[in-house]
Amino acid sequence: MQRRQFMAMASSALLYSGCKPRHPAELSITPEIKRTIVEQQSARQQHLATLEGFRVPTDAVRTTPPRVIDLLKEYPELRSRVRVSVRLHPRYSDEPKPQESKLGGSILWPAEEPWPVDEQSKLAYQPILQLRLEDAPAQVKFPPKKDLLQVLWVPREGSTLKVKLVWRSGIESLAALAELPSTEHAHTNLIPVPCRLFPERVPELPEVASLPQGELKTRLEAWKSPDANLGGAEYLHKYLNACPGTKIGGYPRKEATKDAVCERCRWPMDYTLTISGDDYGGDPRWAPSEETGRPGEGYAKATGLKLPGSGSCHIFVCRRCEGWPAQATA
């Protein structure tokens, strides 16, 4: 796809008001919400113009710098807790095809399947992430015979996001979505700029706060930080444990160490993925080696997302209940 075509698509994804499904007539927009939407749309247009200076080639790679301290040497009992996370590294580039893994943009959708609409706000859910099975770590289980995950949410600002996870099979047999749902009354801050993903598998360790009470947690809490300005647990969080940014698998960051609880069965849900507005987590330590020493805003914040709370949406899934219900925490 040529640059001019991609810019037109990215822009139309924000301002498209004539596509289906249309919002129900009872949808009401207050003057305050309308003013916020107009301001966010204007800011997005400026962001899109900035991103042209940060376009990433389709054959690029992104590599997380190695940890400066090997915590496993000092705490070998942590080896059993290592998990593999796939940092997805969404970047501004030529938009992938509808059947490929991607963040934002056009996705696959069965022609006969109605597009979901939130009953409360009357807003259409927006496509946020599409991920093929081969781009997820083996530790993240898909439902049997499913090979595609789609994440959607309601684009209205609030304390939490209403998310919907759709698991599909037979990717090649699905039709491409001809028209995106209307974003006329959506908060633009919650709609990602279409981005290509540059997946990278990274080993992760859990946050100290999430560990069960016991000797290991006590020792890690007493760990001496090499930085006089940071406590041990804070240093581990900042530099060594779970990666920030948009990712699937591994561990959630410090702000989401409390498990989500399924509303149906009341059991803790499984952490599955994170969607973030900042791939670096606000710290250049997590900038890929290919971007070190370069202005990071156009890379780290390519998605244009500005999410409530911590700036990241952590998604948990209950694999015990039928349909695998999902829940988001900020």
C-alpha positions in Angstrom: 0.0 0.0 0.0 1.4 3.4 -1.0 2.0 6.1 1.7 -0.8 8.4 0.4 -3.3 5.5 0.4 -2.4 4.5 3.9 -2.7 8.1 5.2 -6.1 8.4 3.6 -7.2 5.1 5.3 -5.8 6.1 8.7 -7.6 9.4 8.5 -10.9 8.0 7.2 -10.9 5.4 10.0 -11.2 8.4 12.4 -13.7 10.5 10.6 -15.8 8.0 8.6 -19.5 8.6 9.4 -21.3 7.0 6.5 -20.4 3.3 7.0 -22.4 0.6 8.6 -23.6 -0.1 11.2 -25.0 3.3 11.8 -25.5 4.4 15.4 -29.1 4.0 16.7 -31.3 7.1 16.7 -31.4 7.2 20.5 -27.7 7.8 20.8 -27.3 11.2 22.5 -24.1 13.2 22.6 -23.7 16.0 25.1 -22.1 19.3 24.0 -19.1 18.4 26.3 -18.6 15.0 24.7 -18.9 16.5 21.2 -16.3 19.2 22.1 -13.9 16.5 23.4 -14.3 14.5 20.3 -13.6 17.4 18.0 -10.4 18.3 20.0 -9.2 14.6 19.9 -9.8 14.4 16.1 -7.8 17.5 15.6 -4.9 16.2 17.8 -5.0 12.9 15.8 -4.6 14.6 12.5 -1.5 16.3 13.9 -0.2 13.0 15.2 -0.7 11.4 11.8 1.4 14.1 10.2 4.1 13.6 12.8 4.2 9.8 12.2 5.3 10.3 8.6 8.8 11.0 10.0 8.7 7.7 11.9 7.5 5.2 9.2 9.0 1.8 9.8 9.9 -0.6 6.9 7.8 -3.7 6.7 10.9 -6.0 7.0 12.2 -4.2 10.2 12.8 -6.0 13.5 12.6 -4.7 17.0 14.9 -6.1 19.8 14.6 -5.4 23.5 18.1 -4.7 25.1 19.3 -7.4 27.5 18.8 -6.9 31.2 21.8 -5.3 32.9 21.5 -7.7 35.9 20.9 -11.4 35.6 18.5 -11.9 38.5 18.3 -15.7 37.9 21.9 -16.2 39.0 21.2 -14.7 42.4 17.7 -16.3 42.6 17.7 -19.6 40.7 14.3 -20.4 42.1 12.9 -17.8 39.8 13.6 -20.0 36.8 10.4 -21.9 37.2 8.5 -18.6 37.1 9.9 -17.4 33.8 7.3 -16.8 31.1 7.6 -15.9 27.5 5.9 -12.7 26.4 5.6 -11.5 22.8 6.2 -7.8 22.7 4.1 -6.8 19.6 5.8 -3.4 19.0 3.1 -1.7 17.0 4.6 0.9 14.6 3.5 3.2 11.8 4.1 1.4 8.6 2.3 0.1 5.5 -0.9 -1.4 6.9 -0.9 -5.3 6.9 -3.6 -7.2 5.0 -6.9 -7.8 6.7 -6.0 -11.5 7.4 -2.7 -10.6 9.1 -1.9 -9.7 12.7 -2.3 -6.0 13.2 -3.4 -3.2 15.6 -6.3 -1.1 14.4 -7.5 -0.8 10.8 -9.6 -3.3 8.8 -10.0 -6.8 10.1 -11.7 -10.0 9.0 -15.4 -10.3 9.8 -18.0 -12.8 8.6 -20.5 -11.1 6.3 -23.5 -12.7 8.0 -22.4 -11.8 11.5 -23.9 -8.5 13.0 -21.4 -6.0 14.2 -21.5 -5.7 18.0 -23.0 -2.5 19.6 -22.8 -1.6 23.2 -26.3 -1.5 24.7 -25.6 1.3 27.2 -23.8 3.8 25.1 -25.3 2.7 21.7 -21.8 2.9 20.2 -20.4 0.3 17.9 -17.4 -1.6 19.3 -14.2 -0.7 17.5 -11.5 -3.2 16.2 -8.4 -2.8 18.3 -6.1 -5.8 17.8 -6.2 -8.9 15.5 -3.6 -11.6 16.3 -3.0 -14.9 14.6 -2.1 -17.9 16.7 1.4 -18.2 15.3 2.2 -14.7 16.7 1.3 -15.6 20.3 3.5 -17.5 22.7 2.8 -21.2 23.3 1.9 -20.4 26.9 -1.2 -18.4 25.8 -3.8 -21.0 25.0 -6.4 -20.3 22.2 -9.7 -22.2 22.4 -9.6 -25.6 20.6 -9.4 -25.3 16.8 -9.3 -21.5 17.0 -6.4 -19.6 15.2 -7.4 -16.0 15.3 -8.0 -13.6 18.2 -9.8 -10.3 17.8 -10.0 -7.6 20.5 -12.7 -4.9 20.3 -13.8 -2.3 22.8 -16.3 0.6 23.2 -14.6 3.9 22.3 -16.0 6.0 25.1 -13.8 7.4 27.9 -14.4 6.2 31.4 -12.7 4.5 34.4 -12.6 1.1 32.6 -13.0 -0.2 29.0 -15.7 -2.5 27.9 -13.8 -5.2 25.9 -14.9 -8.1 23.7 -12.7 -10.9 22.6 -13.6 -12.9 19.5 -11.9 -16.2 18.8 -12.2 -17.5 15.2 -11.0 -20.4 13.1 -10.4 -20.8 9.3 -8.7 -17.4 8.8 -8.4 -17.8 5.0 -12.2 -18.5 4.7 -13.2 -15.2 6.4 -14.2 -12.2 4.4 -12.4 -8.9 4.8 -14.5 -6.2 6.5 -15.7 -3.9 3.7 -16.5 -1.0 6.0 -15.4 -0.1 9.5 -18.0 0.8 12.0 -18.8 4.5 12.4 -16.5 6.6 14.6 -18.5 9.8 14.3 -19.3 9.8 18.1 -16.3 7.9 19.3 -13.5 9.2 21.5 -10.5 9.2 19.1 -8.1 8.7 21.9 -9.4 5.1 22.1 -9.1 4.3 18.4 -5.7 3.2 17.4 -3.9 4.5 14.3 -3.5 1.4 12.0 -0.2 -0.2 12.9 2.0 -3.1 11.7 3.2 -5.4 14.4 6.9 -6.4 14.8 6.6 -9.4 17.3 9.5 -10.2 19.6 9.6 -13.0 22.1 11.0 -11.9 25.5 11.4 -13.9 28.8 9.7 -12.2 31.7 9.8 -12.4 35.5 6.8 -11.6 37.8 6.5 -8.4 39.7 7.5 -8.8 43.3 4.1 -7.6 44.6 2.4 -10.5 42.7 4.4 -13.2 44.3 2.9 -15.3 47.1 4.0 -14.7 50.6 7.1 -16.7 51.4 10.9 -16.7 51.6 11.4 -15.8 47.9 9.2 -12.7 48.1 10.8 -11.6 51.4 14.3 -11.9 49.9 13.3 -10.0 46.8 11.7 -7.3 48.8 15.0 -6.9 50.7 17.0 -6.9 47.5 19.5 -4.0 47.4 19.0 -1.7 44.4 22.1 -0.5 42.6 20.3 2.8 42.2 20.4 4.9 45.4 17.2 6.7 44.3 15.1 3.5 43.9 14.1 0.8 46.3 14.7 -2.9 45.4 11.2 -3.7 44.3 10.9 -0.4 42.4 14.2 -1.0 40.5 13.1 -4.6 39.6 9.8 -3.2 38.3 11.5 -0.4 36.3 14.3 -2.4 34.7 14.1 -6.2 35.1 10.7 -7.8 35.4 7.6 -7.6 33.2 8.0 -5.6 29.9 5.8 -2.6 29.3 3.9 -1.9 26.1 1.5 -3.9 23.9 2.1 -7.6 24.4 0.6 -11.0 24.7 1.6 -13.5 27.4 4.1 -13.1 30.1 3.2 -11.0 33.2 1.2 -7.8 33.7 3.1 -4.8 34.9 3.0 -3.5 38.5 -0.3 -1.6 38.2 -2.2 -4.8 37.3 -0.7 -7.4 39.6 -4.1 -7.9 41.3 -5.9 -10.7 39.5 -9.2 -10.0 37.8 -12.0 -12.2 39.1 -14.6 -13.8 36.8 -18.1 -12.5 37.5 -19.6 -15.9 36.7 -17.5 -18.5 38.6 -15.7 -16.0 41.0 -12.3 -17.7 40.2 -9.2 -15.6 39.3 -8.9 -15.0 35.6 -5.8 -15.6 33.5 -3.7 -12.7 32.3 -3.6 -12.8 28.5 -2.5 -9.5 27.0 -1.9 -5.8 27.3 -2.7 -2.9 24.9 -0.8 0.2 25.7 -0.4 3.7 24.5 3.3 3.7 25.2 5.6 0.9 24.0 8.4 2.0 26.3 6.3 2.4 29.5 7.7 5.9 29.8 11.2 4.7 30.2 13.9 4.5 27.5 15.3 1.3 29.1 12.6 -0.6 27.2 13.3 1.1 23.9 14.3 -1.4 21.2 17.9 -1.4 20.3 17.0 -0.2 16.8 15.5 2.9 18.3 18.0 3.7 21.0 19.3 7.3 20.8 16.5 8.3 18.4 13.5 10.5 19.2 11.1 7.9 20.7 7.6 9.5 20.7 6.9 8.6 17.1 7.8 5.0 17.8 6.7 4.4 21.3 3.4 6.2 20.9 2.7 5.4 17.3 -0.8 4.0 18.1 -2.1 7.4 19.3 -3.9 5.6 22.1 -4.5 7.5 25.4 -6.0 5.0 27.7 -7.5 5.6 31.2 -5.7 4.9 34.4 -2.2 3.6 34.0 -2.3 4.2 30.2 -2.5 0.4 29.5 -5.4 -1.9 29.2 -4.7 -5.4 30.7 -7.0 -8.1 29.5 -7.8 -11.2 31.6 -9.7 -14.3 30.4 -11.6 -17.0 32.3 -10.9 -20.3 30.6 -13.2 -22.2 33.0 -16.5 -20.6 31.8 -18.1 -21.2 28.5 -17.3 -18.6 25.9 -14.1 -17.6 27.8 -15.4 -14.2 29.2 -12.9 -11.4 29.3 -12.3 -8.5 31.6 -10.1 -5.4 31.3 -8.3 -3.5 34.1 -6.5 -0.2 33.7 
